[in-house]
Amino acid sequence: MTRKDYVRYAKIFGLSLLVSVPLLIALDILISTHISQVVLVILNVALIIAGFVGAIFIAEKRAKHIAKKRQEFLEKQKQETQQTTQQPNIQQNNKKHKKKHK
């Protein structure tokens, strides 16, 4: 794995923690007296897994969005370079066809 992959997974893990930790704390405070410890642990694990899956989903959508924006930017840049290369050719053609008056 490359450094880029490690950074990507660290971001996904951080995002999943950012989503799931506040929910875990709130869930533990609210229902810890009403259910047994085993059920609470199972709910916490399920919430952590759901947070990780959600973070992966968000990261993939973000990567697709960035790729789409990059493609649009490259197309726009390509069109601009084509326009700039066509303009001097038009100006040169206009200069060739002008007649000089004496």
Buried (B, 14 or more C-beta within 10 A) or exposed (E): EEEEEEEBEEEBEEBBBEBBEEBBEEBEEEEEEEEEEEEBEEBBEEBBEBBBEBBBEBBEEEEEEEEEEEEEEEEEEEEEEEEEEEEEEEEEEEEEEEEEEE
